[in-house]
Amino acid sequence: EIVMTQSPATLPVSPGERATLSCRASQTISSNLAWYQQKPGQAPRLLIYGASTRATGIPARFSGSGSGTEFTLTIGSLQSEDFAVYYCQQYNHWPRTFGQGTKVEIK
Amino acid sequence: EGQLVESGGGLAQPGGSLRLSCAASGFTFNTYEMNWVRQAPGKGLEWISYVGSTGKTIYYADSVKGRFTISRDNAKNSLYLQMNYLRAEDTAIYYCTRDRGLRFDGDAFDIWGQGTMVTVSS
């Protein structure tokens, strides 16, 4: 099973600042990585697939990069609605696995 | 855009059974692969099962293999999860998700239902 490790667990950020979230895979997963955003009481929402392609309707301030085992999600200028938990997920191998999440909170 | 609506959650006793359903609308259900993902209270996301568009290809997480059965009825635009031999650790919100469907052997999950809560307790 591929283990996905996200860092940091919690990221305090001031509104308007940039946030950088990391995700590492225990084995190479090519670019078969997705990022999801989850707000309290809501289902997750797909932000990024293919490591760097924004899903439909996702603002341009969200960007993804990386391939192989190291991946990054960058939120360019945090808006109030961006404070949430973010999960990475690999879909290169079975079983599909998620990282443990990074909570982006207001600093 | 598409919508998924789960139902069937509730309280079950350890060793008991529940059957979850997921009703799909707004897209051609029989052309998409589907999954179940769960989230224990206050915890992260756990993928638990996948079914291909025809129902022939199925995968399970080790944590549910032999106890849960995924199935679909394309004529009814519905996905199911039969859960047997339930344990306390199966307590979670269960989400039905759709694969984007543009990659062979599975893709990211682009549509999620609102989830249905399953509580396993005596």
HADDOCK unambig.tbl for C-alpha pairs under 7 A between the chains (distance, minus, plus):
assign (segid A and resid 34 and name CA) (segid B and resid 108 and name CA) 6.09 0.50 0.50
assign (segid A and resid 42 and name CA) (segid B and resid 114 and name CA) 6.89 0.50 0.50
assign (segid A and resid 43 and name CA) (segid B and resid 112 and name CA) 6.54 0.50 0.50
assign (segid A and resid 43 and name CA) (segid B and resid 113 and name CA) 6.91 0.50 0.50
assign (segid A and resid 43 and name CA) (segid B and resid 114 and name CA) 5.55 0.50 0.50
assign (segid A and resid 43 and name CA) (segid B and resid 115 and name CA) 6.97 0.50 0.50
assign (segid A and resid 44 and name CA) (segid B and resid 112 and name CA) 6.99 0.50 0.50
assign (segid A and resid 46 and name CA) (segid B and resid 109 and name CA) 6.73 0.50 0.50
assign (segid A and resid 46 and name CA) (segid B and resid 110 and name CA) 5.56 0.50 0.50
assign (segid A and resid 49 and name CA) (segid B and resid 108 and name CA) 6.25 0.50 0.50
assign (segid A and resid 91 and name CA) (segid B and resid 106 and name CA) 6.71 0.50 0.50
assign (segid A and resid 91 and name CA) (segid B and resid 107 and name CA) 6.04 0.50 0.50
assign (segid A and resid 91 and name CA) (segid B and resid 108 and name CA) 6.57 0.50 0.50
assign (segid A and resid 95 and name CA) (segid B and resid 61 and name CA) 6.04 0.50 0.50
assign (segid A and resid 96 and name CA) (segid B and resid 47 and name CA) 6.05 0.50 0.50
assign (segid A and resid 97 and name CA) (segid B and resid 46 and name CA) 6.90 0.50 0.50
assign (segid A and resid 97 and name CA) (segid B and resid 47 and name CA) 6.51 0.50 0.50
assign (segid A and resid 98 and name CA) (segid B and resid 45 and name CA) 6.36 0.50 0.50
assign (segid A and resid 98 and name CA) (segid B and resid 46 and name CA) 6.69 0.50 0.50
assign (segid A and resid 100 and name CA) (segid B and resid 44 and name CA) 5.56 0.50 0.50
assign (segid A and resid 101 and name CA) (segid B and resid 44 and name CA) 6.62 0.50 0.50
